[in-house]
Amino acid sequence: MTAIRVEDLRKSYGAHEALRGVSFEIGEGEVFGLLGPNGAGKTTTVEILEGYRRRDGGTVQVLGADPASAGSRWRAQIGIVLQSSSLYPNLTVAEHLSVFGGYYPKPRPVDEVIDLVGLGEKRDVRVKSLSGGQQRRLDLGLALVGDPELIFLDEPTTGFDPAARRAAWSTIRDLRSLGKTILLTTHYLDEAEQLSDRVAVLREGRIVTIGAPAELIGATSETEIRYRRDGELVVLRTSEPTRVLHELTAQALAEGRDLEGLEVRRQTLEELYLALTAAEQEQ
Amino acid sequence: MKLFAHELRVEQKLFWRNREAAFFTFALPIVFFLIFGSVYGDSTIKEGARRVRGAAYLEAGMIGYGIASTAFAGLAITLVIRRESGILKRVRGTPLPPAVYLSAVLGSTVIVFAIQTVLIIVLGHVLYDVRWPTVPLSVVLLLLLGAAAFAALGLAITTAVRSAEGSSAVVNAVYLPMAIISGTFFSPTSYPHFLRVVADLLPLTYFTKLARDVILHGKEIWADPGAITWVACWGAIGLAVAIARFRWEPREG
């Protein structure tokens, strides 16, 4: 089953083309990561799927409906974490969850959601006394309180300390194991790699690559070999690492010298990402 | 209906818990009533050809000031802050229909304004011996007409405010001069000609006149259809602007 289908999605702001024909599909129960530099079109894409923005062209189906015209019943099935936190300063954590839970036909129990996002000790604390990371966790809680099938997470861990990020990741994995579909945008490559079944990289309003993180790294199939020769760094990239490495070591042994600082490694998702998005930064 | 009741309770909790805003919109008109009442409550004031007691005159004026403060200023500032902090956008992303949300926000404003009016009337009777209103149906209609018209104007002015920081500045710059020019604090008969010309255009002038007729003079509200029309027309203009330009999302992304 397909949770989200996007075909040839287009959107312009004045003369600026923010999306120039984006297509992808997300299966039910899949965690899909949308990556890209600022201004690549991540938030525009997500906000069209959430029903906040109108598209200029293309077709979009989210849980079987067009978000531009879908109503309350459709909204009850999706949960949204917006890019910036938006809460009532004078309401407590528990009050927020019962306020927003009241908008949904079948809300999850307040205390269950509080445990899920790890705010048990802050249950009756007003939002203005929470830290930024705790407010962000409440944002996530509010997206989950309606027990949605599909969850949009727009940069959910920006500003988190490493421990809080790990905790958020484990919450997201829990959601995945419950069979929820998740669309995640993030700046953090490790986050996308850790959580996503598949990722798409957006650049200048187009998808430049899409696939499982391991596949994407595998697809480039280049291995990097680095060593120092007379103090000079030598970097080789090859698709036949076994042969190249054998030749290198054989030659070094024959000449009776060492390959100083020898390193053999595969490209990481981060390097792939930087390579894919580099063109834009050069402009 | 269940959703409306839920959101109405939420709005009431939010209103009373925000002490600064509750003081500004709810308590301030009552405080002004006490201050000005002690200043000129016992003197007589010229109202057109008639002479009325200061306290009675002020009581109706403070109800007019109250509507500008709760339904117009308070509502507008609350909605701008919610819009710019992304709360309206979040609410828009839930199954709560926007019309139900806005109706509950307006309903909550009517509750606050009604409590305020009752308190002003009770205080006027107890402290300044102003007589009780004699036409209860007209009092209720007066409150509903005023709340609807000024809430519509409050929605309209949110479209002219760009940031949460600027919201009280812009709103105060509009509603405080309006409250003074419309004669909620002092009788406008002593105002210079040009101010009276301005006053003759403002909706609060007509609302305050209706309040005086209904509460002071015991006239039914429909005795002055001209004033009702003025207030309603301003409300309709406000509503038209709000429908055309009201935004749910903050200016920045």
Interface residues (C-beta under 8 A of the other chain):
Chain A: T43 E50 G51 Y52 S72 R73 R75 A76 I78 I80 L82 Q83 S84 S85 S86 L87 Y88 N90 L91 E95 V99 F100 G102 Y103 Y104 P105 L142 G146
Chain B: L3 H6 E7 V10 K13 L14 R17 N18 S85 G86 I87 K89 R90 V91 R92 G93 T94 P95 L96 P97 E249 G253
